[in-house]
Amino acid sequence: MNVFFLGKPTCGKGTQSKMLADRFNMDIISTGNLFRELSLKDDILGVKIKEALGDGKIMPSALPIYLIINELIARNKSDGFVFEGSPRKKAEAEEWVETFK
């Protein structure tokens, strides 16, 4: 089972994601957390993400999908995830469907 929590900043996505993940022993993949982790790196991608986060910009649609694919590969687990924060728009959701067919 995979569950997606979507919504505006501070609407409770993280809180609800944690409650659900704890109850059903699932991993959470948060695109916000992935971006914040990357922003700490001293490389081109880290600097660009840090600038975009500081300016309140939205990341390009392909970047969250790329990060999540890497997380799924790294975790090597198939019993379900709680995805928090992505997709953000209908077009991104369509990209997700196409990517994860």
Biopython code that builds the backbone (N, CA, C, O; Angstrom):
import numpy as np
from Bio.PDB.StructureBuilder import StructureBuilder

atoms = [
    (1, "MET", "N", (0.844, -1.171, 0.000)),
    (1, "MET", "CA", (0.000, 0.000, 0.000)),
    (1, "MET", "C", (0.892, 1.239, 0.000)),
    (1, "MET", "O", (1.839, 1.331, 0.781)),
    (2, "ASN", "N", (0.589, 2.169, -0.865)),
    (2, "ASN", "CA", (1.254, 3.463, -0.903)),
    (2, "ASN", "C", (0.204, 4.540, -0.663)),
    (2, "ASN", "O", (-0.900, 4.473, -1.203)),
    (3, "VAL", "N", (0.557, 5.534, 0.152)),
    (3, "VAL", "CA", (-0.360, 6.611, 0.491)),
    (3, "VAL", "C", (0.332, 7.932, 0.201)),
    (3, "VAL", "O", (1.517, 8.104, 0.484)),
    (4, "PHE", "N", (-0.421, 8.857, -0.366)),
    (4, "PHE", "CA", (0.108, 10.170, -0.696)),
    (4, "PHE", "C", (-0.607, 11.234, 0.129)),
    (4, "PHE", "O", (-1.836, 11.282, 0.159)),
    (5, "PHE", "N", (0.172, 12.090, 0.803)),
    (5, "PHE", "CA", (-0.380, 13.239, 1.520)),
    (5, "PHE", "C", (0.023, 14.490, 0.758)),
    (5, "PHE", "O", (1.206, 14.773, 0.570)),
    (6, "LEU", "N", (-0.988, 15.229, 0.327)),
    (6, "LEU", "CA", (-0.764, 16.439, -0.453)),
    (6, "LEU", "C", (-1.451, 17.607, 0.234)),
    (6, "LEU", "O", (-2.468, 17.432, 0.905)),
    (7, "GLY", "N", (-0.902, 18.773, 0.068)),
    (7, "GLY", "CA", (-1.540, 19.953, 0.625)),
    (7, "GLY", "C", (-0.571, 21.108, 0.722)),
    (7, "GLY", "O", (0.621, 20.976, 0.442)),
    (8, "LYS", "N", (-1.102, 22.225, 1.118)),
    (8, "LYS", "CA", (-0.306, 23.447, 1.251)),
    (8, "LYS", "C", (0.637, 23.344, 2.443)),
    (8, "LYS", "O", (0.425, 22.525, 3.337)),
    (9, "PRO", "N", (1.679, 24.175, 2.457)),
    (9, "PRO", "CA", (2.592, 24.174, 3.596)),
    (9, "PRO", "C", (1.844, 24.383, 4.916)),
    (9, "PRO", "O", (0.896, 25.164, 4.987)),
    (10, "THR", "N", (2.268, 23.700, 5.917)),
    (10, "THR", "CA", (1.757, 23.750, 7.298)),
    (10, "THR", "C", (0.319, 23.261, 7.457)),
    (10, "THR", "O", (-0.334, 23.590, 8.447)),
    (11, "CYS", "N", (-0.187, 22.478, 6.494)),
    (11, "CYS", "CA", (-1.569, 21.992, 6.610)),
    (11, "CYS", "C", (-1.660, 20.697, 7.420)),
    (11, "CYS", "O", (-2.760, 20.228, 7.712)),
    (12, "GLY", "N", (-0.516, 20.118, 7.783)),
    (12, "GLY", "CA", (-0.547, 18.898, 8.593)),
    (12, "GLY", "C", (-0.117, 17.638, 7.874)),
    (12, "GLY", "O", (-0.275, 16.538, 8.403)),
    (13, "LYS", "N", (0.426, 17.783, 6.670)),
    (13, "LYS", "CA", (0.872, 16.609, 5.912)),
    (13, "LYS", "C", (1.864, 15.778, 6.711)),
    (13, "LYS", "O", (1.729, 14.558, 6.802)),
    (14, "GLY", "N", (2.851, 16.433, 7.283)),
    (14, "GLY", "CA", (3.892, 15.724, 8.030)),
    (14, "GLY", "C", (3.342, 15.029, 9.260)),
    (14, "GLY", "O", (3.716, 13.895, 9.557)),
    (15, "THR", "N", (2.462, 15.700, 9.969)),
    (15, "THR", "CA", (1.860, 15.123, 11.177)),
    (15, "THR", "C", (1.036, 13.891, 10.831)),
    (15, "THR", "O", (1.181, 12.844, 11.462)),
    (16, "GLN", "N", (0.176, 14.016, 9.835)),
    (16, "GLN", "CA", (-0.665, 12.887, 9.436)),
    (16, "GLN", "C", (0.164, 11.747, 8.850)),
    (16, "GLN", "O", (-0.122, 10.574, 9.091)),
    (17, "SER", "N", (1.195, 12.099, 8.078)),
    (17, "SER", "CA", (2.070, 11.075, 7.499)),
    (17, "SER", "C", (2.733, 10.254, 8.597)),
    (17, "SER", "O", (2.784, 9.027, 8.520)),
    (18, "LYS", "N", (3.240, 10.939, 9.618)),
    (18, "LYS", "CA", (3.918, 10.249, 10.715)),
    (18, "LYS", "C", (2.956, 9.349, 11.474)),
    (18, "LYS", "O", (3.303, 8.217, 11.810)),
    (19, "MET", "N", (1.752, 9.838, 11.749)),
    (19, "MET", "CA", (0.771, 9.027, 12.471)),
    (19, "MET", "C", (0.432, 7.750, 11.695)),
    (19, "MET", "O", (0.384, 6.663, 12.272)),
    (20, "LEU", "N", (0.202, 7.886, 10.404)),
    (20, "LEU", "CA", (-0.137, 6.731, 9.580)),
    (20, "LEU", "C", (1.038, 5.762, 9.475)),
    (20, "LEU", "O", (0.870, 4.550, 9.611)),
    (21, "ALA", "N", (2.229, 6.310, 9.231)),
    (21, "ALA", "CA", (3.420, 5.470, 9.092)),
    (21, "ALA", "C", (3.702, 4.714, 10.384)),
    (21, "ALA", "O", (4.056, 3.536, 10.348)),
    (22, "ASP", "N", (3.550, 5.377, 11.515)),
    (22, "ASP", "CA", (3.771, 4.710, 12.807)),
    (22, "ASP", "C", (2.756, 3.592, 13.020)),
    (22, "ASP", "O", (3.105, 2.497, 13.460)),
    (23, "ARG", "N", (1.523, 3.876, 12.709)),
    (23, "ARG", "CA", (0.467, 2.882, 12.949)),
    (23, "ARG", "C", (0.632, 1.629, 12.096)),
    (23, "ARG", "O", (0.369, 0.520, 12.562)),
    (24, "PHE", "N", (1.068, 1.804, 10.841)),
    (24, "PHE", "CA", (1.163, 0.671, 9.920)),
    (24, "PHE", "C", (2.601, 0.276, 9.601)),
    (24, "PHE", "O", (2.849, -0.492, 8.672)),
    (25, "ASN", "N", (3.547, 0.806, 10.377)),
    (25, "ASN", "CA", (4.959, 0.467, 10.204)),
    (25, "ASN", "C", (5.432, 0.679, 8.760)),
    (25, "ASN", "O", (5.995, -0.222, 8.138)),
    (26, "MET", "N", (5.195, 1.865, 8.255)),
    (26, "MET", "CA", (5.575, 2.213, 6.891)),
    (26, "MET", "C", (6.671, 3.276, 6.932)),
    (26, "MET", "O", (6.802, 4.014, 7.908)),
    (27, "ASP", "N", (7.446, 3.339, 5.868)),
    (27, "ASP", "CA", (8.450, 4.387, 5.716)),
    (27, "ASP", "C", (7.803, 5.622, 5.102)),
    (27, "ASP", "O", (6.887, 5.521, 4.285)),
    (28, "ILE", "N", (8.298, 6.788, 5.509)),
    (28, "ILE", "CA", (7.852, 8.055, 4.926)),
    (28, "ILE", "C", (8.926, 8.551, 3.965)),
    (28, "ILE", "O", (10.116, 8.546, 4.281)),
    (29, "ILE", "N", (8.483, 8.974, 2.797)),
    (29, "ILE", "CA", (9.379, 9.661, 1.870)),
    (29, "ILE", "C", (8.810, 11.060, 1.683)),
    (29, "ILE", "O", (7.761, 11.245, 1.067)),
    (30, "SER", "N", (9.519, 12.032, 2.223)),
    (30, "SER", "CA", (9.097, 13.427, 2.176)),
    (30, "SER", "C", (9.986, 14.188, 1.204)),
    (30, "SER", "O", (11.197, 14.281, 1.403)),
    (31, "THR", "N", (9.385, 14.730, 0.156)),
    (31, "THR", "CA", (10.197, 15.482, -0.803)),
    (31, "THR", "C", (10.796, 16.720, -0.147)),
    (31, "THR", "O", (11.909, 17.124, -0.487)),
    (32, "GLY", "N", (10.071, 17.326, 0.789)),
    (32, "GLY", "CA", (10.623, 18.486, 1.497)),
    (32, "GLY", "C", (11.880, 18.117, 2.255)),
    (32, "GLY", "O", (12.870, 18.847, 2.211)),
    (33, "ASN", "N", (11.851, 16.985, 2.951)),
    (33, "ASN", "CA", (13.039, 16.539, 3.684)),
    (33, "ASN", "C", (14.187, 16.211, 2.730)),
    (33, "ASN", "O", (15.345, 16.518, 3.015)),
    (34, "LEU", "N", (13.860, 15.588, 1.602)),
    (34, "LEU", "CA", (14.915, 15.274, 0.622)),
    (34, "LEU", "C", (15.560, 16.558, 0.106)),
    (34, "LEU", "O", (16.782, 16.633, -0.023)),
    (35, "PHE", "N", (14.740, 17.566, -0.188)),
    (35, "PHE", "CA", (15.285, 18.838, -0.661)),
    (35, "PHE", "C", (16.140, 19.509, 0.416)),
    (35, "PHE", "O", (17.213, 20.034, 0.121)),
    (36, "ARG", "N", (15.665, 19.490, 1.660)),
    (36, "ARG", "CA", (16.435, 20.112, 2.744)),
    (36, "ARG", "C", (17.773, 19.395, 2.941)),
    (36, "ARG", "O", (18.792, 20.048, 3.168)),
    (37, "GLU", "N", (17.784, 18.081, 2.858)),
    (37, "GLU", "CA", (19.041, 17.325, 2.979)),
    (37, "GLU", "C", (20.006, 17.702, 1.857)),
    (37, "GLU", "O", (21.192, 17.928, 2.099)),
    (38, "LEU", "N", (19.492, 17.767, 0.636)),
    (38, "LEU", "CA", (20.344, 18.131, -0.497)),
    (38, "LEU", "C", (20.873, 19.553, -0.379)),
    (38, "LEU", "O", (21.993, 19.838, -0.803)),
    (39, "SER", "N", (20.071, 20.450, 0.196)),
    (39, "SER", "CA", (20.492, 21.851, 0.292)),
    (39, "SER", "C", (21.692, 22.026, 1.219)),
    (39, "SER", "O", (22.338, 23.074, 1.200)),
    (40, "LEU", "N", (21.994, 21.028, 2.019)),
    (40, "LEU", "CA", (23.141, 21.094, 2.926)),
    (40, "LEU", "C", (24.447, 20.699, 2.245)),
    (40, "LEU", "O", (25.530, 20.921, 2.786)),
    (41, "LYS", "N", (24.338, 20.113, 1.056)),
    (41, "LYS", "CA", (25.542, 19.664, 0.346)),
    (41, "LYS", "C", (26.198, 20.836, -0.367)),
    (41, "LYS", "O", (25.533, 21.748, -0.859)),
    (42, "ASP", "N", (27.507, 20.781, -0.405)),
    (42, "ASP", "CA", (28.276, 21.849, -1.035)),
    (42, "ASP", "C", (28.632, 21.466, -2.470)),
    (42, "ASP", "O", (29.805, 21.364, -2.830)),
    (43, "ASP", "N", (27.592, 21.256, -3.282)),
    (43, "ASP", "CA", (27.797, 20.991, -4.698)),
    (43, "ASP", "C", (26.798, 21.838, -5.489)),
    (43, "ASP", "O", (26.007, 22.577, -4.902)),
    (44, "ILE", "N", (26.833, 21.734, -6.797)),
    (44, "ILE", "CA", (25.986, 22.599, -7.632)),
    (44, "ILE", "C", (24.506, 22.400, -7.323)),
    (44, "ILE", "O", (23.763, 23.370, -7.170)),
    (45, "LEU", "N", (24.079, 21.144, -7.230)),
    (45, "LEU", "CA", (22.672, 20.872, -6.955)),
    (45, "LEU", "C", (22.278, 21.395, -5.577)),
    (45, "LEU", "O", (21.226, 22.018, -5.429)),
    (46, "GLY", "N", (23.104, 21.149, -4.580)),
    (46, "GLY", "CA", (22.817, 21.616, -3.229)),
    (46, "GLY", "C", (22.682, 23.123, -3.150)),
    (46, "GLY", "O", (21.774, 23.640, -2.499)),
    (47, "VAL", "N", (23.589, 23.829, -3.815)),
    (47, "VAL", "CA", (23.552, 25.300, -3.806)),
    (47, "VAL", "C", (22.289, 25.804, -4.505)),
    (47, "VAL", "O", (21.629, 26.718, -4.010)),
    (48, "LYS", "N", (21.952, 25.216, -5.647)),
    (48, "LYS", "CA", (20.756, 25.640, -6.390)),
    (48, "LYS", "C", (19.491, 25.388, -5.575)),
    (48, "LYS", "O", (18.600, 26.237, -5.530)),
    (49, "ILE", "N", (19.411, 24.224, -4.932)),
    (49, "ILE", "CA", (18.235, 23.912, -4.120)),
    (49, "ILE", "C", (18.153, 24.851, -2.924)),
    (49, "ILE", "O", (17.071, 25.325, -2.580)),
    (50, "LYS", "N", (19.287, 25.123, -2.291)),
    (50, "LYS", "CA", (19.294, 26.039, -1.145)),
    (50, "LYS", "C", (18.799, 27.421, -1.570)),
    (50, "LYS", "O", (18.023, 28.050, -0.851)),
    (51, "GLU", "N", (19.241, 27.894, -2.732)),
    (51, "GLU", "CA", (18.790, 29.196, -3.236)),
    (51, "GLU", "C", (17.289, 29.180, -3.502)),
    (51, "GLU", "O", (16.573, 30.109, -3.129)),
    (52, "ALA", "N", (16.819, 28.113, -4.150)),
    (52, "ALA", "CA", (15.392, 28.021, -4.481)),
    (52, "ALA", "C", (14.542, 27.943, -3.220)),
    (52, "ALA", "O", (13.496, 28.587, -3.141)),
    (53, "LEU", "N", (14.978, 27.161, -2.232)),
    (53, "LEU", "CA", (14.235, 27.074, -0.975)),
    (53, "LEU", "C", (14.212, 28.423, -0.266)),
    (53, "LEU", "O", (13.186, 28.827, 0.281)),
    (54, "GLY", "N", (15.337, 29.110, -0.278)),
    (54, "GLY", "CA", (15.420, 30.425, 0.359)),
    (54, "GLY", "C", (14.521, 31.458, -0.296)),
    (54, "GLY", "O", (14.011, 32.365, 0.362)),
    (55, "ASP", "N", (14.333, 31.309, -1.605)),
    (55, "ASP", "CA", (13.484, 32.245, -2.349)),
    (55, "ASP", "C", (12.025, 31.794, -2.393)),
    (55, "ASP", "O", (11.178, 32.495, -2.947)),
    (56, "GLY", "N", (11.726, 30.625, -1.811)),
    (56, "GLY", "CA", (10.359, 30.102, -1.810)),
    (56, "GLY", "C", (9.902, 29.585, -3.158)),
    (56, "GLY", "O", (8.702, 29.527, -3.427)),
    (57, "LYS", "N", (10.848, 29.206, -4.012)),
    (57, "LYS", "CA", (10.502, 28.712, -5.345)),
    (57, "LYS", "C", (10.114, 27.240, -5.298)),
    (57, "LYS", "O", (10.518, 26.503, -4.398)),
    (58, "ILE", "N", (9.327, 26.829, -6.279)),
    (58, "ILE", "CA", (8.949, 25.429, -6.431)),
    (58, "ILE", "C", (9.973, 24.762, -7.334)),
    (58, "ILE", "O", (10.388, 25.328, -8.346)),
    (59, "MET", "N", (10.376, 23.554, -6.959)),
    (59, "MET", "CA", (11.370, 22.815, -7.732)),
    (59, "MET", "C", (10.766, 22.316, -9.041)),
    (59, "MET", "O", (9.554, 22.113, -9.120)),
    (60, "PRO", "N", (11.591, 22.113, -10.070)),
    (60, "PRO", "CA", (11.091, 21.549, -11.319)),
    (60, "PRO", "C", (10.455, 20.176, -11.072)),
    (60, "PRO", "O", (10.926, 19.421, -10.222)),
    (61, "SER", "N", (9.408, 19.858, -11.799)),
    (61, "SER", "CA", (8.634, 18.632, -11.584)),
    (61, "SER", "C", (9.461, 17.359, -11.641)),
    (61, "SER", "O", (9.194, 16.412, -10.901)),
    (62, "ALA", "N", (10.446, 17.328, -12.500)),
    (62, "ALA", "CA", (11.234, 16.104, -12.661)),
    (62, "ALA", "C", (12.113, 15.818, -11.442)),
    (62, "ALA", "O", (12.439, 14.659, -11.184)),
    (63, "LEU", "N", (12.494, 16.827, -10.704)),
    (63, "LEU", "CA", (13.420, 16.635, -9.587)),
    (63, "LEU", "C", (12.829, 15.794, -8.454)),
    (63, "LEU", "O", (13.510, 14.883, -7.984)),
    (64, "PRO", "N", (11.600, 16.046, -7.989)),
    (64, "PRO", "CA", (11.055, 15.176, -6.946)),
    (64, "PRO", "C", (10.945, 13.719, -7.393)),
    (64, "PRO", "O", (11.219, 12.803, -6.618)),
    (65, "ILE", "N", (10.548, 13.516, -8.625)),
    (65, "ILE", "CA", (10.432, 12.135, -9.127)),
    (65, "ILE", "C", (11.798, 11.467, -9.119)),
    (65, "ILE", "O", (11.924, 10.318, -8.697)),
    (66, "TYR", "N", (12.813, 12.171, -9.577)),
    (66, "TYR", "CA", (14.177, 11.633, -9.571)),
    (66, "TYR", "C", (14.615, 11.281, -8.153)),
    (66, "TYR", "O", (15.152, 10.199, -7.918)),
    (67, "LEU", "N", (14.387, 12.190, -7.212)),
    (67, "LEU", "CA", (14.788, 11.950, -5.828)),
    (67, "LEU", "C", (14.047, 10.764, -5.227)),
    (67, "LEU", "O", (14.634, 9.963, -4.500)),
    (68, "ILE", "N", (12.772, 10.652, -5.528)),
    (68, "ILE", "CA", (11.981, 9.566, -4.959)),
    (68, "ILE", "C", (12.387, 8.224, -5.562)),
    (68, "ILE", "O", (12.447, 7.222, -4.849)),
    (69, "ILE", "N", (12.664, 8.191, -6.852)),
    (69, "ILE", "CA", (13.155, 6.945, -7.455)),
    (69, "ILE", "C", (14.445, 6.522, -6.772)),
    (69, "ILE", "O", (14.621, 5.344, -6.459)),
    (70, "ASN", "N", (15.349, 7.465, -6.536)),
    (70, "ASN", "CA", (16.601, 7.134, -5.835)),
    (70, "ASN", "C", (16.330, 6.610, -4.429)),
    (70, "ASN", "O", (16.980, 5.664, -3.986)),
    (71, "GLU", "N", (15.379, 7.213, -3.727)),
    (71, "GLU", "CA", (15.037, 6.743, -2.374)),
    (71, "GLU", "C", (14.465, 5.333, -2.417)),
    (71, "GLU", "O", (14.825, 4.486, -1.600)),
    (72, "LEU", "N", (13.579, 5.084, -3.367)),
    (72, "LEU", "CA", (12.980, 3.751, -3.471)),
    (72, "LEU", "C", (14.040, 2.694, -3.748)),
    (72, "LEU", "O", (13.993, 1.601, -3.184)),
    (73, "ILE", "N", (14.991, 3.014, -4.610)),
    (73, "ILE", "CA", (16.079, 2.082, -4.909)),
    (73, "ILE", "C", (16.950, 1.883, -3.669)),
    (73, "ILE", "O", (17.306, 0.753, -3.336)),
    (74, "ALA", "N", (17.292, 2.971, -2.991)),
    (74, "ALA", "CA", (18.162, 2.885, -1.821)),
    (74, "ALA", "C", (17.508, 2.092, -0.688)),
    (74, "ALA", "O", (18.187, 1.344, 0.016)),
    (75, "ARG", "N", (16.215, 2.250, -0.511)),
    (75, "ARG", "CA", (15.534, 1.560, 0.590)),
    (75, "ARG", "C", (15.213, 0.117, 0.258)),
    (75, "ARG", "O", (15.048, -0.697, 1.166)),
    (76, "ASN", "N", (15.121, -0.226, -1.027)),
    (76, "ASN", "CA", (14.940, -1.604, -1.474)),
    (76, "ASN", "C", (13.844, -2.308, -0.669)),
    (76, "ASN", "O", (14.069, -3.361, -0.073)),
    (77, "LYS", "N", (12.688, -1.719, -0.667)),
    (77, "LYS", "CA", (11.568, -2.222, 0.121)),
    (77, "LYS", "C", (10.317, -2.133, -0.730)),
    (77, "LYS", "O", (10.177, -1.197, -1.517)),
    (78, "SER", "N", (9.413, -3.073, -0.592)),
    (78, "SER", "CA", (8.235, -3.040, -1.451)),
    (78, "SER", "C", (6.910, -3.107, -0.698)),
    (78, "SER", "O", (5.859, -3.245, -1.324)),
    (79, "ASP", "N", (6.938, -3.012, 0.625)),
    (79, "ASP", "CA", (5.681, -3.173, 1.364)),
    (79, "ASP", "C", (4.962, -1.862, 1.650)),
    (79, "ASP", "O", (4.118, -1.817, 2.545)),
    (80, "GLY", "N", (5.259, -0.823, 0.939)),
    (80, "GLY", "CA", (4.485, 0.396, 1.019)),
    (80, "GLY", "C", (5.221, 1.573, 1.629)),
    (80, "GLY", "O", (6.114, 1.424, 2.463)),
    (81, "PHE", "N", (4.813, 2.740, 1.184)),
    (81, "PHE", "CA", (5.411, 3.987, 1.634)),
    (81, "PHE", "C", (4.322, 5.018, 1.852)),
    (81, "PHE", "O", (3.235, 4.935, 1.281)),
    (82, "VAL", "N", (4.636, 5.987, 2.687)),
    (82, "VAL", "CA", (3.822, 7.181, 2.811)),
    (82, "VAL", "C", (4.618, 8.281, 2.123)),
    (82, "VAL", "O", (5.725, 8.613, 2.547)),
    (83, "PHE", "N", (4.057, 8.840, 1.069)),
    (83, "PHE", "CA", (4.704, 9.917, 0.323)),
    (83, "PHE", "C", (4.103, 11.227, 0.793)),
    (83, "PHE", "O", (2.884, 11.395, 0.807)),
    (84, "GLU", "N", (4.968, 12.152, 1.177)),
    (84, "GLU", "CA", (4.485, 13.406, 1.734)),
    (84, "GLU", "C", (5.038, 14.577, 0.936)),
    (84, "GLU", "O", (6.249, 14.783, 0.860)),
    (85, "GLY", "N", (4.114, 15.350, 0.335)),
    (85, "GLY", "CA", (4.504, 16.587, -0.321)),
    (85, "GLY", "C", (4.619, 16.551, -1.828)),
    (85, "GLY", "O", (4.864, 17.587, -2.444)),
    (86, "SER", "N", (4.454, 15.419, -2.428)),
    (86, "SER", "CA", (4.577, 15.344, -3.881)),
    (86, "SER", "C", (3.731, 14.174, -4.359)),
    (86, "SER", "O", (3.705, 13.137, -3.697)),
    (87, "PRO", "N", (3.053, 14.300, -5.462)),
    (87, "PRO", "CA", (3.043, 15.392, -6.423)),
    (87, "PRO", "C", (2.280, 16.606, -5.897)),
    (87, "PRO", "O", (1.443, 16.498, -5.001)),
    (88, "ARG", "N", (2.591, 17.760, -6.480)),
    (88, "ARG", "CA", (1.979, 19.006, -6.026)),
    (88, "ARG", "C", (0.888, 19.510, -6.954)),
    (88, "ARG", "O", (-0.007, 20.238, -6.527)),
    (89, "LYS", "N", (0.959, 19.125, -8.221)),
    (89, "LYS", "CA", (0.001, 19.611, -9.210)),
    (89, "LYS", "C", (-0.473, 18.453, -10.067)),
    (89, "LYS", "O", (0.139, 17.385, -10.082)),
    (90, "LYS", "N", (-1.560, 18.671, -10.776)),
    (90, "LYS", "CA", (-2.130, 17.621, -11.619)),
    (90, "LYS", "C", (-1.100, 17.121, -12.640)),
    (90, "LYS", "O", (-0.977, 15.916, -12.859)),
    (91, "ALA", "N", (-0.368, 18.041, -13.258)),
    (91, "ALA", "CA", (0.631, 17.633, -14.262)),
    (91, "ALA", "C", (1.697, 16.748, -13.628)),
    (91, "ALA", "O", (2.156, 15.795, -14.257)),
    (92, "GLU", "N", (2.101, 17.048, -12.386)),
    (92, "GLU", "CA", (3.085, 16.202, -11.700)),
    (92, "GLU", "C", (2.500, 14.830, -11.400)),
    (92, "GLU", "O", (3.188, 13.818, -11.530)),
    (93, "ALA", "N", (1.232, 14.791, -11.000)),
    (93, "ALA", "CA", (0.587, 13.507, -10.734)),
    (93, "ALA", "C", (0.561, 12.654, -12.001)),
    (93, "ALA", "O", (0.765, 11.441, -11.948)),
    (94, "GLU", "N", (0.313, 13.289, -13.116)),
    (94, "GLU", "CA", (0.320, 12.562, -14.387)),
    (94, "GLU", "C", (1.720, 12.035, -14.706)),
    (94, "GLU", "O", (1.866, 10.924, -15.216)),
    (95, "GLU", "N", (2.753, 12.837, -14.403)),
    (95, "GLU", "CA", (4.133, 12.374, -14.592)),
    (95, "GLU", "C", (4.430, 11.180, -13.691)),
    (95, "GLU", "O", (5.096, 10.232, -14.108)),
    (96, "TRP", "N", (3.935, 11.228, -12.450)),
    (96, "TRP", "CA", (4.131, 10.115, -11.521)),
    (96, "TRP", "C", (3.530, 8.837, -12.102)),
    (96, "TRP", "O", (4.172, 7.787, -12.135)),
    (97, "VAL", "N", (2.275, 8.955, -12.562)),
    (97, "VAL", "CA", (1.588, 7.778, -13.109)),
    (97, "VAL", "C", (2.399, 7.203, -14.259)),
    (97, "VAL", "O", (2.601, 5.991, -14.336)),
    (98, "GLU", "N", (2.862, 8.063, -15.147)),
    (98, "GLU", "CA", (3.645, 7.597, -16.297)),
    (98, "GLU", "C", (4.966, 6.978, -15.861)),
    (98, "GLU", "O", (5.377, 5.957, -16.413)),
    (99, "THR", "N", (5.628, 7.569, -14.893)),
    (99, "THR", "CA", (6.921, 7.084, -14.425)),
    (99, "THR", "C", (6.809, 5.743, -13.710)),
    (99, "THR", "O", (7.658, 4.869, -13.887)),
    (100, "PHE", "N", (5.772, 5.582, -12.910)),
    (100, "PHE", "CA", (5.663, 4.401, -12.063)),
    (100, "PHE", "C", (4.740, 3.324, -12.612)),
    (100, "PHE", "O", (4.309, 2.446, -11.865)),
    (101, "LYS", "N", (4.430, 3.375, -13.903)),
    (101, "LYS", "CA", (3.598, 2.310, -14.535)),
    (101, "LYS", "C", (4.281, 0.981, -14.439)),
    (101, "LYS", "O", (3.747, -0.024, -14.907)),
]
sb = StructureBuilder()
sb.init_structure("model")
sb.init_model(0)
sb.init_chain("A")
sb.init_seg("    ")
for serial, (resi, resn, name, xyz) in enumerate(atoms, 1):
    if name == "N":
        sb.init_residue(resn, " ", resi, " ")
    sb.init_atom(name, np.array(xyz, "f"), 0.0, 1.0, " ", f" {name:<3s}", serial, name[0])
structure = sb.get_structure()
